[in-house]
Amino acid sequence: MPKPFVQRRSQTALLGIAFLTTMLLAPACAPKSKGASDMTLARLAANESKVERLEERLASLEEKTGRLDGVAEGVQLLLEKLDKLDGEAPQQKQRPSPTAIYSVPIDGDPFIGPEFAKVTIVKGYDFYCSYCDRVRPTLDDLRTLYGKDIKIVFKNLVIHDDYARLPALAACAAHRQGKFMPMFEEIWVKGMRARVELTEPNLLAIAKSLKLNKKRFLADMKGPCEDKIQSDFEILSVFSTATPAFFINGRHLAGAQPIARFRKIIDQELEKANRAIGAGFKLKDYYKSLVASGRRSL
């Protein structure tokens, strides 16, 4: 068989590998499986290391363009290793439509940006999800690009209850004392990035550094914030059980996507908002009208 033909077939097979790898390593965090309740932060680091080794294996396979059997074997090996790494694959379920508007209320939620904006981005997040941290610079860039035209709202979607619930409660309690963003930043830096489990004493130390009232902080964590975390989960989990989950004027975008993916939706929604406001719609009522008319289920 002529070598160029073999290489073309090999390259096609390698494209298949790349596609499968991208799908399996999607930029989002999914809930832990039932058998993974004892997962620790160290295990997360080990998993990331395994993924890096698999990527190296993929690169080595790319060099073997003349051996289709080796490529096919490599695909199977990669899939088997990823299955062991991630656990049993979840069952297929209905996914949000990229064009539908979903009803995500934001009353009382912490936010950055203007109180009323043409485009409201709701971020459903979990403090144990590295992708939720990884996408934060993208949101900062969007704020620089769009200024007062966008508002970013933070809503809890706690899918790793063992590790993310306590810091979510702490962020909620800090919000009730007007210190959400400082607490939010400290949790990422001293928790996820430092690979330190955020126990109640560690969170109290952060609260003290932010000069929060300790008695009120603890009371809010164990009282109204418990209800808030549960309420947020009930709202968002109808549409998504992976983080980060974004709703841009109600339109769903999953995962830590490149900024171009955000800009495409934002520009479309900005155009719609400009038309509506130009026709006499009040800016302060715009997002509420979207929520009122949005879908409440998939």
PASEBA-1860 file (N, C-alpha, C; in nm, 3 decimals):
! residues 298
1> MPKPFVQR> 0.085/-0.121/0.000/0.000/0.000/0.000/0.088/0.125/0.000 ~ 0.064/0.225/-0.084/0.147/0.345/-0.089/0.149/0.416/0.046 ~ 0.264/0.465/0.084/0.281/0.528/0.214/0.190/0.648/0.237 ~ 0.172/0.740/0.136/0.083/0.856/0.159/-0.058/0.814/0.199 ~ -0.107/0.705/0.139/-0.242/0.659/0.171/-0.248/0.613/0.316 ~ -0.146/0.538/0.358/-0.141/0.492/0.497/-0.137/0.611/0.592 ~ -0.058/0.713/0.556/-0.048/0.830/0.642/-0.181/0.903/0.653 ~ -0.253/0.911/0.538/-0.383/0.979/0.542/-0.478/0.905/0.636
9> RSQTALLG> -0.479/0.772/0.627/-0.566/0.695/0.715/-0.523/0.710/0.860 ~ -0.393/0.715/0.884/-0.342/0.732/1.020/-0.384/0.867/1.076 ~ -0.374/0.970/0.992/-0.412/1.103/1.039/-0.560/1.110/1.070 ~ -0.640/1.041/0.990/-0.785/1.037/1.018/-0.810/0.971/1.153 ~ -0.738/0.860/1.178/-0.754/0.790/1.305/-0.712/0.879/1.421 ~ -0.604/0.956/1.403/-0.557/1.044/1.508/-0.655/1.157/1.536 ~ -0.722/1.206/1.430/-0.827/1.306/1.452/-0.937/1.249/1.539 ~ -0.967/1.122/1.518/-1.068/1.056/1.601/-1.024/1.050/1.745
17> IAFLTTML> -0.895/1.022/1.767/-0.842/1.019/1.904/-0.859/1.156/1.970 ~ -0.820/1.259/1.897/-0.828/1.394/1.952/-0.971/1.430/1.988 ~ -1.067/1.394/1.900/-1.207/1.424/1.926/-1.255/1.352/2.052 ~ -1.223/1.223/2.063/-1.265/1.146/2.179/-1.203/1.201/2.306 ~ -1.075/1.237/2.299/-1.008/1.292/2.415/-1.073/1.422/2.459 ~ -1.107/1.510/2.365/-1.172/1.637/2.396/-1.306/1.614/2.463 ~ -1.383/1.520/2.412/-1.515/1.493/2.467/-1.504/1.439/2.609 ~ -1.406/1.349/2.631/-1.393/1.285/2.760/-1.332/1.379/2.864
25> LAPACAPK> -1.250/1.473/2.820/-1.187/1.566/2.912/-1.250/1.704/2.897 ~ -1.383/1.711/2.899/-1.456/1.836/2.881/-1.421/1.934/2.992 ~ -1.422/2.067/2.960/-1.381/2.166/3.058/-1.488/2.196/3.162 ~ -1.532/2.096/3.233/-1.633/2.113/3.337/-1.617/2.005/3.441 ~ -1.668/2.032/3.561/-1.662/1.934/3.670/-1.798/1.868/3.685 ~ -1.800/1.736/3.692/-1.923/1.661/3.709/-1.932/1.611/3.853 ~ -2.053/1.574/3.899/-2.066/1.523/4.035/-1.985/1.396/4.053 ~ -1.944/1.370/4.178/-1.872/1.247/4.208/-1.966/1.129/4.193
33> SKGASDMT> -1.909/1.015/4.152/-1.988/0.893/4.148/-2.010/0.843/4.290 ~ -2.103/0.750/4.308/-2.132/0.697/4.441/-2.009/0.632/4.504 ~ -1.925/0.574/4.420/-1.808/0.505/4.472/-1.692/0.598/4.498 ~ -1.712/0.728/4.479/-1.602/0.822/4.494/-1.621/0.917/4.611 ~ -1.698/0.878/4.711/-1.726/0.966/4.823/-1.603/0.993/4.908 ~ -1.499/0.910/4.898/-1.379/0.929/4.977/-1.270/1.000/4.900 ~ -1.307/1.062/4.786/-1.208/1.135/4.706/-1.150/1.249/4.788 ~ -1.020/1.269/4.780/-0.951/1.376/4.854/-0.886/1.470/4.757
41> LARLAANE> -0.837/1.579/4.809/-0.768/1.675/4.723/-0.643/1.613/4.662 ~ -0.577/1.525/4.737/-0.459/1.458/4.683/-0.496/1.370/4.565 ~ -0.615/1.305/4.572/-0.660/1.220/4.462/-0.683/1.304/4.337 ~ -0.736/1.426/4.356/-0.757/1.514/4.242/-0.624/1.545/4.173 ~ -0.521/1.573/4.254/-0.390/1.601/4.196/-0.337/1.480/4.120 ~ -0.359/1.360/4.177/-0.313/1.238/4.111/-0.386/1.217/3.979 ~ -0.515/1.247/3.977/-0.593/1.232/3.854/-0.542/1.325/3.744 ~ -0.511/1.448/3.782/-0.460/1.542/3.684/-0.327/1.494/3.627
49> SKVERLEE> -0.245/1.433/3.714/-0.117/1.379/3.668/-0.138/1.266/3.569 ~ -0.239/1.181/3.596/-0.269/1.070/3.504/-0.312/1.123/3.367 ~ -0.393/1.229/3.368/-0.438/1.287/3.242/-0.318/1.339/3.162 ~ -0.223/1.402/3.232/-0.104/1.452/3.163/-0.027/1.337/3.098 ~ -0.017/1.224/3.169/0.055/1.109/3.113/-0.018/1.053/2.992 ~ -0.151/1.055/2.997/-0.228/1.007/2.883/-0.209/1.098/2.762 ~ -0.199/1.228/2.790/-0.175/1.321/2.679/-0.038/1.294/2.616 ~ 0.061/1.260/2.698/0.192/1.226/2.646/0.186/1.099/2.561
57> RLASLEEK> 0.103/1.004/2.605/0.084/0.880/2.529/0.023/0.912/2.393 ~ -0.074/1.004/2.392/-0.138/1.044/2.267/-0.036/1.106/2.172 ~ 0.054/1.188/2.226/0.155/1.251/2.143/0.249/1.147/2.081 ~ 0.283/1.045/2.160/0.372/0.942/2.107/0.306/0.861/1.998 ~ 0.174/0.839/2.011/0.101/0.765/1.909/0.099/0.841/1.777 ~ 0.098/0.975/1.787/0.092/1.056/1.666/0.215/1.034/1.577 ~ 0.326/0.996/1.640/0.448/0.973/1.563/0.441/0.845/1.481 ~ 0.351/0.754/1.521/0.345/0.624/1.455/0.244/0.627/1.340
65> TGRLDGVA> 0.259/0.720/1.249/0.161/0.739/1.143/0.157/0.623/1.046 ~ 0.260/0.539/1.046/0.262/0.427/0.952/0.209/0.298/1.012 ~ 0.160/0.303/1.134/0.115/0.179/1.200/-0.028/0.196/1.248 ~ -0.121/0.167/1.162/-0.263/0.183/1.194/-0.304/0.093/1.309 ~ -0.248/-0.026/1.314/-0.284/-0.117/1.423/-0.243/-0.057/1.557 ~ -0.125/0.006/1.558/-0.080/0.068/1.682/-0.167/0.184/1.723 ~ -0.214/0.260/1.626/-0.302/0.373/1.655/-0.434/0.324/1.713 ~ -0.492/0.223/1.649/-0.619/0.169/1.696/-0.605/0.114/1.837
73> EGVQLLLE> -0.493/0.045/1.861/-0.468/-0.009/1.994/-0.453/0.105/2.095 ~ -0.388/0.213/2.051/-0.370/0.328/2.139/-0.502/0.393/2.177 ~ -0.594/0.402/2.082/-0.728/0.456/2.110/-0.796/0.374/2.218 ~ -0.791/0.242/2.202/-0.857/0.154/2.298/-0.794/0.168/2.437 ~ -0.661/0.174/2.440/-0.589/0.189/2.566/-0.625/0.320/2.635 ~ -0.632/0.428/2.556/-0.667/0.558/2.610/-0.807/0.557/2.670 ~ -0.902/0.500/2.599/-1.039/0.494/2.649/-1.049/0.412/2.776 ~ -0.979/0.299/2.781/-0.982/0.214/2.900/-0.924/0.286/3.021
81> KLDKLDGE> -0.814/0.357/3.000/-0.752/0.428/3.111/-0.840/0.543/3.160 ~ -0.904/0.613/3.067/-0.992/0.722/3.107/-1.115/0.671/3.179 ~ -1.164/0.553/3.139/-1.277/0.492/3.209/-1.241/0.463/3.353 ~ -1.120/0.410/3.375/-1.075/0.379/3.511/-1.055/0.507/3.591 ~ -1.007/0.611/3.523/-0.981/0.738/3.591/-1.109/0.807/3.633 ~ -1.205/0.813/3.546/-1.327/0.890/3.572/-1.439/0.807/3.634 ~ -1.425/0.674/3.636/-1.530/0.591/3.690/-1.633/0.559/3.583 ~ -1.740/0.501/3.624/-1.843/0.459/3.530/-1.905/0.580/3.461
89> APQQKQRP> -1.917/0.574/3.330/-1.973/0.686/3.254/-2.117/0.711/3.292 ~ -2.157/0.838/3.310/-2.296/0.867/3.346/-2.391/0.835/3.231 ~ -2.513/0.811/3.267/-2.614/0.783/3.166/-2.644/0.910/3.087 ~ -2.676/0.890/2.961/-2.710/1.004/2.875/-2.839/1.070/2.925 ~ -2.843/1.201/2.922/-2.966/1.270/2.960/-2.982/1.391/2.871 ~ -3.099/1.449/2.876/-3.128/1.564/2.793/-3.041/1.683/2.834 ~ -2.990/1.753/2.736/-2.902/1.867/2.762/-2.975/1.998/2.730 ~ -2.933/2.107/2.794/-2.996/2.236/2.765/-2.976/2.277/2.619
97> SPTAIYSV> -3.074/2.341/2.561/-3.062/2.394/2.426/-2.977/2.520/2.429 ~ -2.885/2.539/2.335/-2.800/2.659/2.335/-2.876/2.787/2.297 ~ -2.995/2.772/2.244/-3.072/2.890/2.201/-3.188/2.923/2.294 ~ -3.227/2.828/2.379/-3.341/2.850/2.469/-3.303/2.946/2.581 ~ -3.401/3.016/2.633/-3.382/3.103/2.750/-3.440/3.032/2.871 ~ -3.357/3.011/2.973/-3.400/2.941/3.094/-3.419/3.041/3.208 ~ -3.516/3.013/3.289/-3.553/3.104/3.397/-3.462/3.082/3.518 ~ -3.370/3.176/3.540/-3.277/3.168/3.653/-3.290/3.297/3.735
105> PIDGDPFI> -3.369/3.295/3.841/-3.385/3.415/3.923/-3.256/3.450/3.996 ~ -3.232/3.578/4.020/-3.106/3.621/4.081/-3.127/3.714/4.200 ~ -3.249/3.726/4.249/-3.277/3.817/4.361/-3.192/3.779/4.482 ~ -3.118/3.874/4.535/-3.039/3.852/4.655/-2.904/3.788/4.632 ~ -2.873/3.749/4.507/-2.745/3.685/4.478/-2.633/3.788/4.471 ~ -2.510/3.752/4.514/-2.397/3.843/4.498/-2.364/3.864/4.351 ~ -2.314/3.982/4.318/-2.281/4.011/4.178/-2.172/4.116/4.170 ~ -2.110/4.125/4.052/-2.018/4.234/4.023/-2.066/4.301/3.894
113> GPEFAKVT> -2.042/4.432/3.885/-2.094/4.507/3.772/-2.210/4.593/3.815 ~ -2.279/4.654/3.719/-2.393/4.741/3.754/-2.512/4.662/3.806 ~ -2.598/4.729/3.879/-2.718/4.661/3.931/-2.807/4.614/3.816 ~ -2.816/4.695/3.712/-2.896/4.659/3.595/-2.806/4.668/3.471 ~ -2.809/4.564/3.390/-2.724/4.559/3.272/-2.799/4.497/3.156 ~ -2.752/4.523/3.036/-2.816/4.466/2.918/-2.795/4.315/2.910 ~ -2.681/4.269/2.960/-2.651/4.125/2.959/-2.614/4.081/3.100 ~ -2.687/3.985/3.151/-2.661/3.929/3.284/-2.607/3.787/3.268
121> IVKGYDFY> -2.489/3.765/3.324/-2.427/3.632/3.318/-2.435/3.570/3.457 ~ -2.507/3.460/3.469/-2.515/3.387/3.595/-2.413/3.273/3.590 ~ -2.326/3.269/3.690/-2.226/3.162/3.698/-2.265/3.066/3.809 ~ -2.298/2.941/3.773/-2.320/2.836/3.871/-2.187/2.770/3.900 ~ -2.144/2.771/4.025/-2.008/2.728/4.056/-2.003/2.638/4.179 ~ -1.889/2.570/4.193/-1.861/2.478/4.303/-1.716/2.503/4.343 ~ -1.689/2.521/4.472/-1.555/2.556/4.516/-1.454/2.441/4.506 ~ -1.499/2.321/4.470/-1.407/2.209/4.452/-1.376/2.184/4.305
129> CSYCDRVR> -1.428/2.268/4.218/-1.412/2.250/4.074/-1.302/2.342/4.021 ~ -1.194/2.283/3.973/-1.081/2.363/3.924/-1.119/2.445/3.800 ~ -1.215/2.396/3.721/-1.256/2.471/3.602/-1.329/2.600/3.640 ~ -1.398/2.598/3.756/-1.464/2.720/3.802/-1.360/2.828/3.833 ~ -1.245/2.786/3.883/-1.136/2.880/3.909/-1.068/2.921/3.779 ~ -1.048/2.824/3.690/-0.974/2.849/3.566/-1.044/2.951/3.477 ~ -1.177/2.958/3.484/-1.251/3.048/3.396/-1.260/3.191/3.452 ~ -1.215/3.213/3.574/-1.230/3.346/3.634/-1.157/3.456/3.557
137> PTLDDLRT> -1.035/3.432/3.507/-0.971/3.538/3.425/-1.050/3.572/3.300 ~ -1.120/3.474/3.245/-1.203/3.500/3.126/-1.315/3.598/3.161 ~ -1.376/3.579/3.277/-1.482/3.670/3.320/-1.427/3.810/3.344 ~ -1.306/3.819/3.398/-1.243/3.950/3.417/-1.221/4.019/3.282 ~ -1.179/3.942/3.184/-1.157/3.998/3.049/-1.288/4.047/2.988 ~ -1.395/3.972/3.011/-1.526/4.013/2.959/-1.572/4.144/3.022 ~ -1.546/4.160/3.150/-1.584/4.285/3.217/-1.507/4.403/3.158 ~ -1.380/4.380/3.124/-1.300/4.486/3.063/-1.354/4.521/2.924
145> LYGKDIKI> -1.393/4.418/2.849/-1.440/4.439/2.712/-1.577/4.507/2.708 ~ -1.668/4.467/2.796/-1.807/4.512/2.785/-1.847/4.617/2.889 ~ -1.765/4.636/2.990/-1.793/4.741/3.088/-1.931/4.730/3.152 ~ -2.004/4.842/3.151/-2.132/4.848/3.220/-2.243/4.769/3.150 ~ -2.213/4.712/3.034/-2.316/4.636/2.963/-2.335/4.495/3.018 ~ -2.242/4.448/3.103/-2.261/4.313/3.159/-2.257/4.315/3.312 ~ -2.332/4.223/3.366/-2.339/4.200/3.511/-2.312/4.052/3.533 ~ -2.225/4.018/3.629/-2.194/3.878/3.657/-2.247/3.841/3.794
153> VFKNLVIH> -2.333/3.742/3.796/-2.399/3.698/3.919/-2.345/3.562/3.959 ~ -2.326/3.542/4.089/-2.271/3.417/4.140/-2.379/3.336/4.211 ~ -2.394/3.211/4.166/-2.498/3.125/4.223/-2.437/2.987/4.251 ~ -2.464/2.935/4.368/-2.405/2.808/4.410/-2.464/2.690/4.334 ~ -2.376/2.601/4.291/-2.419/2.472/4.237/-2.325/2.368/4.298 ~ -2.351/2.335/4.424/-2.262/2.247/4.500/-2.284/2.103/4.459 ~ -2.188/2.048/4.383/-2.198/1.908/4.338/-2.098/1.819/4.411 ~ -1.999/1.880/4.477/-1.904/1.804/4.560/-1.933/1.841/4.705
161> DDYARLPA> -2.036/1.780/4.760/-2.088/1.821/4.890/-1.984/1.809/5.000 ~ -1.900/1.705/4.995/-1.802/1.681/5.102/-1.702/1.795/5.115 ~ -1.667/1.861/5.004/-1.560/1.959/5.006/-1.606/2.101/4.974 ~ -1.713/2.116/4.898/-1.752/2.249/4.852/-1.862/2.313/4.936 ~ -1.929/2.235/5.017/-2.044/2.290/5.090/-2.002/2.393/5.195 ~ -1.903/2.359/5.278/-1.861/2.451/5.383/-1.813/2.585/5.326 ~ -1.723/2.585/5.226/-1.683/2.715/5.170/-1.798/2.790/5.105 ~ -1.895/2.718/5.048/-2.012/2.786/4.990/-2.091/2.856/5.100
169> LAACAAHR> -2.106/2.790/5.214/-2.176/2.850/5.327/-2.099/2.972/5.378 ~ -1.966/2.961/5.380/-1.884/3.073/5.428/-1.896/3.193/5.335 ~ -1.895/3.169/5.203/-1.909/3.279/5.108/-2.046/3.345/5.123 ~ -2.149/3.264/5.145/-2.284/3.317/5.166/-2.288/3.403/5.292 ~ -2.227/3.353/5.400/-2.227/3.428/5.526/-2.149/3.559/5.512 ~ -2.040/3.555/5.436/-1.962/3.677/5.413/-2.044/3.777/5.330 ~ -2.121/3.726/5.235/-2.207/3.813/5.153/-2.307/3.887/5.240 ~ -2.355/3.823/5.343/-2.452/3.885/5.434/-2.389/3.996/5.519
177> QGKFMPMF> -2.256/4.002/5.516/-2.185/4.112/5.583/-2.114/4.202/5.481 ~ -2.154/4.188/5.353/-2.099/4.275/5.249/-1.958/4.242/5.208 ~ -1.913/4.117/5.229/-1.775/4.081/5.196/-1.768/3.956/5.107 ~ -1.863/3.943/5.015/-1.863/3.821/4.932/-1.736/3.808/4.849 ~ -1.703/3.910/4.769/-1.589/3.897/4.678/-1.456/3.875/4.750 ~ -1.427/3.945/4.860/-1.303/3.914/4.932/-1.298/3.770/4.981 ~ -1.410/3.720/5.035/-1.414/3.580/5.081/-1.402/3.485/4.963 ~ -1.472/3.515/4.855/-1.468/3.434/4.734/-1.324/3.418/4.684
185> EEIWVKGM> -1.251/3.528/4.676/-1.113/3.525/4.629/-1.024/3.445/4.725 ~ -1.039/3.467/4.854/-0.957/3.399/4.953/-0.980/3.248/4.953 ~ -1.103/3.207/4.931/-1.133/3.064/4.927/-1.060/2.997/4.812 ~ -1.058/3.061/4.694/-0.987/3.002/4.581/-0.837/2.996/4.607 ~ -0.782/3.105/4.659/-0.637/3.112/4.678/-0.590/3.019/4.790 ~ -0.662/3.019/4.903/-0.619/2.942/5.019/-0.678/2.801/5.024 ~ -0.771/2.773/4.930/-0.831/2.641/4.925/-0.787/2.563/4.804 ~ -0.855/2.585/4.692/-0.829/2.507/4.571/-0.685/2.521/4.524
193> RARVELTE> -0.633/2.642/4.512/-0.499/2.661/4.458/-0.391/2.609/4.552 ~ -0.414/2.622/4.683/-0.317/2.573/4.781/-0.339/2.426/4.814 ~ -0.444/2.367/4.757/-0.481/2.227/4.784/-0.495/2.201/4.935 ~ -0.567/2.293/4.999/-0.593/2.282/5.142/-0.743/2.265/5.162 ~ -0.780/2.166/5.240/-0.923/2.144/5.266/-0.974/2.257/5.355 ~ -1.084/2.318/5.316/-1.138/2.433/5.388/-1.233/2.387/5.497 ~ -1.175/2.356/5.611/-1.252/2.317/5.728/-1.309/2.442/5.793 ~ -1.395/2.423/5.891/-1.454/2.538/5.959/-1.347/2.625/6.025
201> PNLLAIAK> -1.247/2.568/6.094/-1.142/2.654/6.152/-1.068/2.736/6.046 ~ -1.039/2.675/5.931/-0.969/2.750/5.825/-1.056/2.863/5.772 ~ -1.185/2.836/5.757/-1.276/2.939/5.707/-1.294/3.051/5.810 ~ -1.295/3.014/5.938/-1.305/3.115/6.044/-1.181/3.204/6.045 ~ -1.067/3.146/6.013/-0.944/3.226/6.007/-0.953/3.329/5.895 ~ -1.010/3.287/5.781/-1.029/3.383/5.670/-1.128/3.491/5.710 ~ -1.237/3.449/5.775/-1.339/3.545/5.820/-1.277/3.648/5.915 ~ -1.190/3.602/6.003/-1.124/3.693/6.098/-1.036/3.792/6.024
209> SLKLNKKR> -0.963/3.744/5.921/-0.875/3.833/5.844/-0.954/3.939/5.769 ~ -1.081/3.908/5.739/-1.167/4.003/5.668/-1.248/4.090/5.764 ~ -1.221/4.069/5.895/-1.287/4.147/6.001/-1.439/4.127/6.002 ~ -1.481/4.003/5.978/-1.623/3.971/5.986/-1.660/3.942/6.131 ~ -1.785/3.968/6.164/-1.836/3.937/6.297/-1.850/3.785/6.311 ~ -1.770/3.726/6.398/-1.763/3.580/6.409/-1.898/3.518/6.447 ~ -1.963/3.574/6.547/-2.090/3.518/6.594/-2.194/3.520/6.484 ~ -2.204/3.631/6.416/-2.302/3.643/6.307/-2.263/3.553/6.190
217> FLADMKGP> -2.134/3.546/6.162/-2.083/3.462/6.053/-2.124/3.317/6.073 ~ -2.100/3.263/6.193/-2.133/3.123/6.222/-2.284/3.100/6.220 ~ -2.358/3.197/6.274/-2.504/3.183/6.276/-2.561/3.182/6.135 ~ -2.508/3.265/6.048/-2.557/3.269/5.909/-2.518/3.142/5.834 ~ -2.397/3.091/5.858/-2.354/2.967/5.793/-2.449/2.852/5.827 ~ -2.489/2.845/5.953/-2.569/2.731/6.000/-2.719/2.756/5.992 ~ -2.757/2.874/5.946/-2.899/2.906/5.937/-2.944/2.940/5.797 ~ -2.960/3.069/5.766/-3.014/3.109/5.635/-2.929/3.064/5.516
225> CEDKIQSD> -2.799/3.050/5.537/-2.714/3.011/5.423/-2.735/2.865/5.383 ~ -2.771/2.781/5.479/-2.805/2.642/5.444/-2.923/2.641/5.348 ~ -3.023/2.723/5.378/-3.141/2.732/5.290/-3.104/2.788/5.154 ~ -3.013/2.887/5.153/-2.973/2.950/5.027/-2.898/2.852/4.938 ~ -2.807/2.775/4.993/-2.731/2.677/4.916/-2.826/2.574/4.855 ~ -2.921/2.529/4.933/-3.017/2.430/4.884/-3.107/2.489/4.777 ~ -3.151/2.613/4.798/-3.237/2.679/4.699/-3.165/2.697/4.566 ~ -3.040/2.742/4.571/-2.962/2.759/4.448/-2.948/2.627/4.373
233> FEILSVFS> -2.920/2.521/4.448/-2.904/2.389/4.385/-3.033/2.345/4.317 ~ -3.144/2.365/4.384/-3.273/2.323/4.326/-3.304/2.401/4.199 ~ -3.264/2.526/4.193/-3.289/2.607/4.073/-3.200/2.563/3.957 ~ -3.069/2.553/3.983/-2.974/2.528/3.874/-2.966/2.383/3.831 ~ -2.984/2.289/3.924/-2.968/2.147/3.890/-3.077/2.098/3.795 ~ -3.183/2.175/3.780/-3.286/2.141/3.681/-3.226/2.147/3.541 ~ -3.131/2.239/3.523/-3.073/2.261/3.390/-2.934/2.201/3.373 ~ -2.858/2.189/3.482/-2.721/2.141/3.471/-2.674/2.078/3.601
241> TATPAFFI> -2.595/1.970/3.591/-2.533/1.910/3.709/-2.382/1.904/3.692 ~ -2.327/1.998/3.618/-2.183/2.011/3.602/-2.146/2.158/3.616 ~ -2.025/2.183/3.662/-1.981/2.320/3.683/-1.851/2.347/3.610 ~ -1.826/2.473/3.572/-1.917/2.586/3.584/-2.029/2.580/3.481 ~ -2.144/2.629/3.521/-2.258/2.638/3.429/-2.295/2.786/3.418 ~ -2.299/2.837/3.296/-2.329/2.978/3.275/-2.465/2.995/3.208 ~ -2.533/3.102/3.246/-2.660/3.139/3.183/-2.648/3.286/3.143 ~ -2.634/3.309/3.013/-2.611/3.444/2.960/-2.744/3.497/2.910
249> NGRHLAGA> -2.805/3.588/2.989/-2.944/3.628/2.964/-3.032/3.504/2.950 ~ -3.003/3.404/3.032/-3.082/3.282/3.035/-3.036/3.172/2.941 ~ -2.938/3.201/2.854/-2.890/3.100/2.758/-2.772/3.023/2.817 ~ -2.781/2.892/2.812/-2.684/2.806/2.879/-2.554/2.792/2.801 ~ -2.443/2.799/2.875/-2.311/2.769/2.819/-2.238/2.687/2.924 ~ -2.192/2.568/2.886/-2.131/2.475/2.981/-1.980/2.482/2.981 ~ -1.921/2.486/3.100/-1.778/2.468/3.113/-1.695/2.595/3.100 ~ -1.563/2.577/3.121/-1.467/2.687/3.110/-1.429/2.706/2.964
257> QPIARFRK> -1.517/2.768/2.890/-1.500/2.782/2.745/-1.408/2.899/2.710 ~ -1.352/2.897/2.589/-1.272/3.012/2.543/-1.358/3.138/2.538 ~ -1.292/3.253/2.548/-1.365/3.379/2.554/-1.450/3.402/2.429 ~ -1.408/3.348/2.316/-1.484/3.367/2.191/-1.623/3.307/2.202 ~ -1.636/3.195/2.275/-1.768/3.133/2.292/-1.860/3.223/2.373 ~ -1.806/3.287/2.475/-1.885/3.381/2.554/-1.924/3.502/2.470 ~ -1.827/3.555/2.396/-1.851/3.677/2.320/-1.958/3.658/2.212 ~ -1.960/3.541/2.153/-2.060/3.516/2.049/-2.202/3.531/2.105
265> IIDQELEK> -2.226/3.471/2.222/-2.359/3.478/2.284/-2.385/3.619/2.337 ~ -2.286/3.676/2.404/-2.303/3.811/2.459/-2.338/3.911/2.350 ~ -2.268/3.906/2.238/-2.295/4.000/2.128/-2.437/3.983/2.074 ~ -2.481/3.858/2.064/-2.618/3.835/2.018/-2.719/3.891/2.117 ~ -2.696/3.869/2.246/-2.789/3.918/2.348/-2.782/4.069/2.362 ~ -2.666/4.125/2.341/-2.652/4.270/2.347/-2.731/4.337/2.235 ~ -2.727/4.276/2.120/-2.804/4.329/2.006/-2.954/4.325/2.035 ~ -3.000/4.213/2.093/-3.142/4.200/2.128/-3.181/4.306/2.232
273> ANRAIGAG> -3.096/4.323/2.333/-3.127/4.419/2.439/-3.132/4.562/2.384 ~ -3.039/4.595/2.296/-3.038/4.730/2.238/-3.165/4.757/2.159 ~ -3.212/4.656/2.087/-3.337/4.673/2.012/-3.455/4.695/2.106 ~ -3.460/4.613/2.214/-3.572/4.622/2.308/-3.571/4.757/2.380 ~ -3.454/4.800/2.424/-3.444/4.927/2.496/-3.470/5.045/2.401 ~ -3.425/5.031/2.278/-3.453/5.134/2.178/-3.601/5.147/2.149 ~ -3.675/5.037/2.169/-3.819/5.039/2.145/-3.897/5.083/2.269 ~ -3.823/5.118/2.377/-3.891/5.170/2.495/-3.888/5.081/2.617
281> FKLKDYYK> -3.824/4.963/2.609/-3.816/4.874/2.724/-3.721/4.934/2.827 ~ -3.757/4.933/2.955/-3.672/4.988/3.061/-3.563/4.888/3.097 ~ -3.440/4.938/3.108/-3.326/4.852/3.140/-3.346/4.776/3.271 ~ -3.400/4.842/3.373/-3.416/4.778/3.503/-3.515/4.662/3.501 ~ -3.597/4.657/3.398/-3.697/4.548/3.388/-3.656/4.440/3.289 ~ -3.545/4.460/3.220/-3.512/4.372/3.108/-3.485/4.228/3.152 ~ -3.395/4.207/3.249/-3.364/4.070/3.288/-3.484/4.002/3.354 ~ -3.559/4.078/3.433/-3.677/4.018/3.497/-3.777/3.967/3.393
289> SLVASGRR> -3.787/4.038/3.282/-3.879/3.993/3.177/-3.829/3.864/3.114 ~ -3.696/3.849/3.102/-3.640/3.725/3.048/-3.668/3.608/3.142 ~ -3.649/3.631/3.272/-3.675/3.525/3.371/-3.822/3.486/3.370 ~ -3.908/3.588/3.361/-4.052/3.561/3.364/-4.096/3.477/3.246 ~ -4.032/3.499/3.130/-4.073/3.428/3.009/-3.989/3.303/2.982 ~ -3.884/3.280/3.061/-3.792/3.170/3.037/-3.847/3.034/3.076 ~ -3.783/2.931/3.023/-3.822/2.794/3.058/-3.782/2.760/3.200 ~ -3.862/2.680/3.268/-3.833/2.637/3.404/-3.793/2.490/3.410
297> SL> -3.777/2.430/3.294/-3.728/2.291/3.286/-3.668/2.271/3.149 ~ -3.599/2.158/3.131/-3.541/2.127/3.001/-3.650/2.087/2.902
END
